[in-house]
Amino acid sequence: DVEQLYKKFCYRAFREAARPMERFYGIIREEWFRHDAPSSIGETGVNATKVMVLDAGHETELRACLDEASATVRHPVAKVLVERVRESFEFFVNEVKNAKTSELSVPQIVRANPGWDDGDWKSAAVIDTLYLPWKPYSEARVPSKIDLFHDGKVLNMRILMKEDMSRIERTKNPFADREEVFGSDFELFFENGSKPGEYFLFRIDAAGNVADYLGYDPSWNRKDTRIEVKCFDDGWGILLRIPLAEIGCDLIKDNRVRAALVRIRYSGPDAAGKKDEECSSWKFSFLHKLTTFGTLVLQR
């Protein structure tokens, strides 16, 4: 009997504070089952707290449970356990409230199919510096430049990345019969505008291989997004045409697209045997962590 086991756990762990702690976990459990996108592999405490505590309006109620538990608990071990739960709760609530994200205004330019050197890119919004996710104020050592504009239906992006292409290693993809450029790729995450908490991911490498995911699920396949990869003497680039509808964005209802843009580099050894590794992203954004996604504000 799962319910009896649950109650027994709360009693044995929290003793006199069992009832308020049972309510505390019960609220979270109920929200978890109610939510359209329950947590899964790769979930973070920050994201789960945002979705299932703050966005759901449970912060005050959950804190009241902890206050009651702290006031009633007597057993010394149970008292420590209650305080540890409280510390964890307050840590993640503060992380959500203090989270920093980026925002960029993206112009609307009516253009059907811009090429690599199209003049409209001169009027595009620009992200010309990527940062280290673990040190969000430290700039990446190797330059990248991202140009963006939309035409009301399609988000156009041009990503240019400097790189010593002679040191990029090719290897067989272990999941498919194809060759990919090891460790030299760009990943684009877009929250599903029609289903908050869910996100789409495009992973593109310098050999032109593309993987598309719904979160961690590889069974989702883009239908209308067009992706082109081009290699240069001093780097490589990506040209993207992403229909807003494909990432759940309805420009009439909401002109904001939440996204994370991440470059991952791994260059093979040079003559001295030195390898070059770097992960960089649009400021504050990080792989798979929705709470870090920045906002693209599409001009209307």
Salt bridges, closest charged atoms under 4 A:
GLU3 OE2 - ARG29 NH1 3.22
GLU22 OE2 - LYS7 NZ 2.62
GLU31 OE2 - ARG34 NH2 2.38
GLU31 OE1 - HIS58 NE2 2.93
ASP55 OD2 - LYS50 NZ 2.89
GLU59 OE2 - ARG63 NH2 3.02
GLU59 OE2 - LYS97 NZ 2.86
GLU61 OE1 - HIS58 ND1 3.39
ASP67 OD1 - ARG86 NH2 2.94
GLU68 OE1 - ARG23 NH2 2.44
GLU90 OE2 - ARG63 NE 2.81
GLU103 OE1 - ARG256 NH2 3.21
ASP118 OD2 - ARG111 NH2 2.37
ASP120 OD2 - ARG111 NE 3.88
ASP147 OD1 - LYS145 NZ 2.72
ASP147 OD2 - ARG158 NH2 2.85
GLU163 OE1 - ARG263 NH2 3.28
GLU163 OE1 - ARG265 NE 2.78
ASP177 OD1 - LYS172 NZ 3.42
GLU179 OE1 - ARG170 NH1 3.47
GLU180 OE1 - ARG203 NH1 3.56
ASP185 OD2 - ARG203 NH2 3.03
GLU187 OE2 - ARG203 NE 3.74
GLU191 OE1 - ARG258 NH1 2.85
GLU198 OE2 - LYS195 NZ 3.65
ASP212 OD2 - ARG222 NH1 2.74
ASP234 OD2 - LYS162 NZ 2.66
ASP276 OD1 - ARG141 NH2 2.83
ASP276 OD2 - ARG265 NH2 2.79
GLU278 OE2 - ARG141 NE 3.61
GLU278 OE1 - ARG265 NH1 3.65
